[in-house]
């Protein structure tokens, strides 16, 4: 699989084979996006099990969760592909003639793009945590373990995205872009703590 191959057309085996191969992409950034996609899919599944007469009073919330989660799942696939393309751009920029203005500018632009994509993954992961937090109090108890799975996958998306932002930051030369990325990454500890809290709440419910 190349960086420009549509990820949606790949099998799980094909993606994992490519991930394990000695190729520039996919890598950790695409994996972060797929963590996001799994988190979104899981919370959507829980929402769809939280339907019917027993949950009628929560229909509006459940509908909203489904719609937002499905949108996040589709976005995750796009972000995975964007990440592979962005990292390929970084590799290509380093192939430009050394000590040239074009090379320096190209590396800076490519690194900024390569950092922006995982930053978007992290933002979307926080939104999926929002959905898990909202759904948990009313979710079908038979599938609440999957709310914890949602939180853990979203946490992995956010923290994996963070290191993929950080590895590109040294080459980001635009001060405003750099500060924006740093500001966005300062929220990740809170996202991780929120995810951990959701998982803890689920585990408590499972033992009561």
C-alpha atoms as a printed R data frame, in Angstrom:
    type eleno elety resid chain resno       x      y      z
1   ATOM     1    CA   UNK     A     1   0.000  0.000  0.000
2   ATOM     2    CA   UNK     A     2   1.331  3.452 -0.890
3   ATOM     3    CA   UNK     A     3   0.606  6.689  0.940
4   ATOM     4    CA   UNK     A     4  -1.886  7.700 -1.728
5   ATOM     5    CA   UNK     A     5  -3.870  4.467 -1.636
6   ATOM     6    CA   UNK     A     6  -7.368  5.059 -0.323
7   ATOM     7    CA   UNK     A     7  -7.326  3.600  3.149
8   ATOM     8    CA   UNK     A     8 -11.037  2.845  2.953
9   ATOM     9    CA   UNK     A     9 -10.249  0.337  0.200
10  ATOM    10    CA   UNK     A    10  -7.636 -1.514  2.260
11  ATOM    11    CA   UNK     A    11  -8.224 -4.636  4.311
12  ATOM    12    CA   UNK     A    12  -7.136 -4.690  7.938
13  ATOM    13    CA   UNK     A    13  -4.461 -7.207  6.970
14  ATOM    14    CA   UNK     A    14  -3.237 -4.963  4.172
15  ATOM    15    CA   UNK     A    15  -2.963 -1.964  6.456
16  ATOM    16    CA   UNK     A    16  -1.125 -3.912  9.163
17  ATOM    17    CA   UNK     A    17   1.253 -5.353  6.579
18  ATOM    18    CA   UNK     A    18   2.022 -1.845  5.354
19  ATOM    19    CA   UNK     A    19   2.371 -0.582  8.912
20  ATOM    20    CA   UNK     A    20   4.902 -3.302  9.682
21  ATOM    21    CA   UNK     A    21   6.886 -2.743  6.489
22  ATOM    22    CA   UNK     A    22   9.996 -0.611  6.106
23  ATOM    23    CA   UNK     A    23   8.140  2.199  4.335
24  ATOM    24    CA   UNK     A    24   7.672  5.846  5.372
25  ATOM    25    CA   UNK     A    25   3.887  5.656  5.609
26  ATOM    26    CA   UNK     A    26   1.624  4.558  7.162
27  ATOM    27    CA   UNK     A    27   3.072  5.116 10.605
28  ATOM    28    CA   UNK     A    28   2.051  6.387 14.000
29  ATOM    29    CA   UNK     A    29  -0.004  9.255 12.644
30  ATOM    30    CA   UNK     A    30  -2.226  7.008 10.567
31  ATOM    31    CA   UNK     A    31  -2.520  4.671 13.537
32  ATOM    32    CA   UNK     A    32  -3.700  7.567 15.696
33  ATOM    33    CA   UNK     A    33  -6.403  8.309 13.148
34  ATOM    34    CA   UNK     A    34  -7.502  4.684 13.128
35  ATOM    35    CA   UNK     A    35  -7.681  4.690 16.929
36  ATOM    36    CA   UNK     A    36 -10.024  7.638 16.471
37  ATOM    37    CA   UNK     A    37 -12.097  5.739 13.921
38  ATOM    38    CA   UNK     A    38 -12.451  2.762 16.228
39  ATOM    39    CA   UNK     A    39 -13.469  5.000 19.116
40  ATOM    40    CA   UNK     A    40 -16.119  6.684 16.993
41  ATOM    41    CA   UNK     A    41 -17.426  3.360 15.707
42  ATOM    42    CA   UNK     A    42 -17.667  1.926 19.216
43  ATOM    43    CA   UNK     A    43 -19.631  4.824 20.673
44  ATOM    44    CA   UNK     A    44 -21.956  4.726 17.663
45  ATOM    45    CA   UNK     A    45 -22.558  1.027 18.253
46  ATOM    46    CA   UNK     A    46 -23.427  1.618 21.910
47  ATOM    47    CA   UNK     A    47 -25.799  4.377 20.881
48  ATOM    48    CA   UNK     A    48 -27.556  2.101 18.405
49  ATOM    49    CA   UNK     A    49 -28.076 -0.455 21.164
50  ATOM    50    CA   UNK     A    50 -29.575  2.309 23.291
51  ATOM    51    CA   UNK     A    51 -32.803  2.534 21.297
52  ATOM    52    CA   UNK     A    52 -36.378  1.340 21.521
53  ATOM    53    CA   UNK     A    53 -39.217  2.034 23.964
54  ATOM    54    CA   UNK     A    54 -37.033  1.584 27.034
55  ATOM    55    CA   UNK     A    55 -34.765  4.439 25.928
56  ATOM    56    CA   UNK     A    56 -37.389  6.637 24.244
57  ATOM    57    CA   UNK     A    57 -36.721  9.615 26.505
58  ATOM    58    CA   UNK     A    58 -33.095  9.636 25.360
59  ATOM    59    CA   UNK     A    59 -33.840  9.397 21.644
60  ATOM    60    CA   UNK     A    60 -32.611 12.887 20.850
61  ATOM    61    CA   UNK     A    61 -29.281 12.332 22.587
62  ATOM    62    CA   UNK     A    62 -28.808  8.922 20.993
63  ATOM    63    CA   UNK     A    63 -29.550 10.317 17.540
64  ATOM    64    CA   UNK     A    64 -27.051 13.113 18.055
65  ATOM    65    CA   UNK     A    65 -24.368 10.685 19.262
66  ATOM    66    CA   UNK     A    66 -24.907  8.443 16.236
67  ATOM    67    CA   UNK     A    67 -24.712 11.322 13.785
68  ATOM    68    CA   UNK     A    68 -21.609 12.881 15.340
69  ATOM    69    CA   UNK     A    69 -19.878  9.542 15.805
70  ATOM    70    CA   UNK     A    70 -20.526  8.485 12.218
71  ATOM    71    CA   UNK     A    71 -19.119 11.821 11.034
72  ATOM    72    CA   UNK     A    72 -16.049 11.346 13.244
73  ATOM    73    CA   UNK     A    73 -15.532  7.836 11.882
74  ATOM    74    CA   UNK     A    74 -15.576  9.109  8.295
75  ATOM    75    CA   UNK     A    75 -13.270 11.962  9.243
76  ATOM    76    CA   UNK     A    76 -10.845  9.513 10.852
77  ATOM    77    CA   UNK     A    77 -10.347  7.682  7.575
78  ATOM    78    CA   UNK     A    78  -9.731 10.967  5.773
79  ATOM    79    CA   UNK     A    79  -7.239 12.021  8.427
80  ATOM    80    CA   UNK     A    80  -5.391  8.711  8.160
81  ATOM    81    CA   UNK     A    81  -5.007  9.255  4.430
82  ATOM    82    CA   UNK     A    82  -4.081 12.916  4.988
83  ATOM    83    CA   UNK     A    83  -1.408 11.849  7.462
84  ATOM    84    CA   UNK     A    84   0.152  9.407  5.020
85  ATOM    85    CA   UNK     A    85   0.156 12.060  2.312
86  ATOM    86    CA   UNK     A    86   1.595 14.675  4.674
87  ATOM    87    CA   UNK     A    87   4.419 12.420  5.802
88  ATOM    88    CA   UNK     A    88   5.194 11.537  2.210
89  ATOM    89    CA   UNK     A    89   5.456 15.278  1.628
90  ATOM    90    CA   UNK     A    90   8.018 15.551  4.412
91  ATOM    91    CA   UNK     A    91  10.113 12.789  2.868
92  ATOM    92    CA   UNK     A    92   9.949 14.441 -0.554
93  ATOM    93    CA   UNK     A    93  10.956 17.836  0.835
94  ATOM    94    CA   UNK     A    94  14.156 16.369  2.251
95  ATOM    95    CA   UNK     A    95  15.093 15.165 -1.229
96  ATOM    96    CA   UNK     A    96  15.359 18.739 -2.537
97  ATOM    97    CA   UNK     A    97  18.866 20.124 -3.160
98  ATOM    98    CA   UNK     A    98  20.665 20.766  0.118
99  ATOM    99    CA   UNK     A    99  21.356 24.322  1.258
100 ATOM   100    CA   UNK     A   100  18.664 25.645 -1.070
101 ATOM   101    CA   UNK     A   101  15.969 28.113 -0.076
102 ATOM   102    CA   UNK     A   102  13.383 25.873 -1.684
103 ATOM   103    CA   UNK     A   103  14.443 22.931  0.453
104 ATOM   104    CA   UNK     A   104  14.278 24.859  3.717
105 ATOM   105    CA   UNK     A   105  10.905 26.329  2.859
106 ATOM   106    CA   UNK     A   106   9.632 22.985  1.634
107 ATOM   107    CA   UNK     A   107  10.661 21.186  4.813
108 ATOM   108    CA   UNK     A   108   9.030 23.844  6.989
109 ATOM   109    CA   UNK     A   109   5.786 23.737  5.026
110 ATOM   110    CA   UNK     A   110   5.697 19.948  4.948
111 ATOM   111    CA   UNK     A   111   6.422 19.687  8.672
112 ATOM   112    CA   UNK     A   112   3.665 22.164  9.450
113 ATOM   113    CA   UNK     A   113   1.215 20.083  7.469
114 ATOM   114    CA   UNK     A   114   2.492 16.857  9.025
115 ATOM   115    CA   UNK     A   115   1.919 18.319 12.491
116 ATOM   116    CA   UNK     A   116  -1.479 19.813 11.680
117 ATOM   117    CA   UNK     A   117  -3.057 16.492 10.708
118 ATOM   118    CA   UNK     A   118  -2.435 14.704 14.021
119 ATOM   119    CA   UNK     A   119  -3.472 17.866 15.833
120 ATOM   120    CA   UNK     A   120  -6.820 17.500 14.072
121 ATOM   121    CA   UNK     A   121  -6.925 13.865 15.168
122 ATOM   122    CA   UNK     A   122  -6.408 14.929 18.769
123 ATOM   123    CA   UNK     A   123  -9.184 17.512 18.530
124 ATOM   124    CA   UNK     A   124 -11.554 14.921 17.098
125 ATOM   125    CA   UNK     A   125 -10.615 12.448 19.839
126 ATOM   126    CA   UNK     A   126 -11.696 14.988 22.433
127 ATOM   127    CA   UNK     A   127 -15.035 15.278 20.663
128 ATOM   128    CA   UNK     A   128 -15.503 11.504 20.814
129 ATOM   129    CA   UNK     A   129 -14.791 11.613 24.540
130 ATOM   130    CA   UNK     A   130 -17.588 14.194 24.734
131 ATOM   131    CA   UNK     A   131 -19.924 11.642 23.171
132 ATOM   132    CA   UNK     A   132 -18.833  8.865 25.524
133 ATOM   133    CA   UNK     A   133 -19.361 11.110 28.548
134 ATOM   134    CA   UNK     A   134 -22.824 12.127 27.363
135 ATOM   135    CA   UNK     A   135 -23.943  8.624 26.463
136 ATOM   136    CA   UNK     A   136 -22.638  6.672 29.440
137 ATOM   137    CA   UNK     A   137 -25.320  7.704 31.969
138 ATOM   138    CA   UNK     A   138 -28.135  6.422 29.726
139 ATOM   139    CA   UNK     A   139 -26.374  3.711 27.722
140 ATOM   140    CA   UNK     A   140 -27.636  0.151 27.473
141 ATOM   141    CA   UNK     A   141 -25.916 -1.586 30.380
142 ATOM   142    CA   UNK     A   142 -25.295 -4.681 28.271
143 ATOM   143    CA   UNK     A   143 -22.734 -2.794 26.176
144 ATOM   144    CA   UNK     A   144 -21.288 -0.248 28.595
145 ATOM   145    CA   UNK     A   145 -17.913 -1.970 28.449
146 ATOM   146    CA   UNK     A   146 -17.743 -0.606 24.914
147 ATOM   147    CA   UNK     A   147 -18.065  2.925 26.279
148 ATOM   148    CA   UNK     A   148 -14.828  2.233 28.143
149 ATOM   149    CA   UNK     A   149 -13.358  0.810 24.944
150 ATOM   150    CA   UNK     A   150 -14.413  4.042 23.221
151 ATOM   151    CA   UNK     A   151 -12.652  6.125 25.841
152 ATOM   152    CA   UNK     A   152  -9.481  4.048 25.729
153 ATOM   153    CA   UNK     A   153  -9.328  4.162 21.929
154 ATOM   154    CA   UNK     A   154  -9.928  7.918 21.922
155 ATOM   155    CA   UNK     A   155  -7.228  8.332 24.555
156 ATOM   156    CA   UNK     A   156  -4.797  6.383 22.381
157 ATOM   157    CA   UNK     A   157  -5.737  8.549 19.407
158 ATOM   158    CA   UNK     A   158  -5.038 11.741 21.320
159 ATOM   159    CA   UNK     A   159  -1.771 10.715 22.960
160 ATOM   160    CA   UNK     A   160  -0.416  9.073 19.810
161 ATOM   161    CA   UNK     A   161  -1.362 12.166 17.838
162 ATOM   162    CA   UNK     A   162   0.495 14.332 20.341
163 ATOM   163    CA   UNK     A   163   3.854 12.634 19.809
164 ATOM   164    CA   UNK     A   164   3.344 12.881 16.056
165 ATOM   165    CA   UNK     A   165   2.839 16.613 16.423
166 ATOM   166    CA   UNK     A   166   5.872 16.915 18.672
167 ATOM   167    CA   UNK     A   167   8.235 15.090 16.332
168 ATOM   168    CA   UNK     A   168   7.447 17.593 13.579
169 ATOM   169    CA   UNK     A   169   7.599 20.749 15.711
170 ATOM   170    CA   UNK     A   170  11.374 21.348 15.432
171 ATOM   171    CA   UNK     A   171  10.975 21.881 11.672
172 ATOM   172    CA   UNK     A   172   7.963 24.213 11.993
173 ATOM   173    CA   UNK     A   173   9.431 27.684 11.533
174 ATOM   174    CA   UNK     A   174   6.297 29.828 11.458
175 ATOM   175    CA   UNK     A   175   5.917 31.218 15.014
176 ATOM   176    CA   UNK     A   176   2.117 31.464 14.925
177 ATOM   177    CA   UNK     A   177   1.699 27.952 13.535
178 ATOM   178    CA   UNK     A   178   4.094 26.598 16.136
179 ATOM   179    CA   UNK     A   179   2.334 28.326 19.023
180 ATOM   180    CA   UNK     A   180  -1.069 27.189 17.770
181 ATOM   181    CA   UNK     A   181   0.103 23.578 17.695
182 ATOM   182    CA   UNK     A   182   1.635 23.837 21.153
183 ATOM   183    CA   UNK     A   183  -1.554 25.337 22.540
184 ATOM   184    CA   UNK     A   184  -3.649 22.525 21.092
185 ATOM   185    CA   UNK     A   185  -1.319 19.901 22.529
186 ATOM   186    CA   UNK     A   186  -1.612 21.367 26.021
187 ATOM   187    CA   UNK     A   187  -5.153 19.987 26.154
188 ATOM   188    CA   UNK     A   188  -4.095 16.355 25.700
189 ATOM   189    CA   UNK     A   189  -3.423 15.629 29.359
190 ATOM   190    CA   UNK     A   190  -6.978 16.737 30.120
191 ATOM   191    CA   UNK     A   191  -8.350 14.586 27.292
192 ATOM   192    CA   UNK     A   192  -6.464 11.582 28.657
193 ATOM   193    CA   UNK     A   193  -7.734 12.245 32.177
194 ATOM   194    CA   UNK     A   194 -11.313 12.492 30.924
195 ATOM   195    CA   UNK     A   195 -10.916  9.209 29.064
196 ATOM   196    CA   UNK     A   196  -9.525  7.550 32.170
197 ATOM   197    CA   UNK     A   197 -12.465  8.872 34.187
198 ATOM   198    CA   UNK     A   198 -14.969  7.367 31.735
199 ATOM   199    CA   UNK     A   199 -13.225  4.003 31.930
200 ATOM   200    CA   UNK     A   200 -13.158  4.169 35.723
201 ATOM   201    CA   UNK     A   201 -16.881  4.937 35.831
202 ATOM   202    CA   UNK     A   202 -17.632  2.004 33.542
203 ATOM   203    CA   UNK     A   203 -15.543 -0.373 35.622
204 ATOM   204    CA   UNK     A   204 -17.325  0.762 38.750
205 ATOM   205    CA   UNK     A   205 -20.699  0.115 37.121
206 ATOM   206    CA   UNK     A   206 -19.568 -3.338 36.049
207 ATOM   207    CA   UNK     A   207 -18.822 -4.307 39.630
208 ATOM   208    CA   UNK     A   208 -22.003 -2.949 41.238
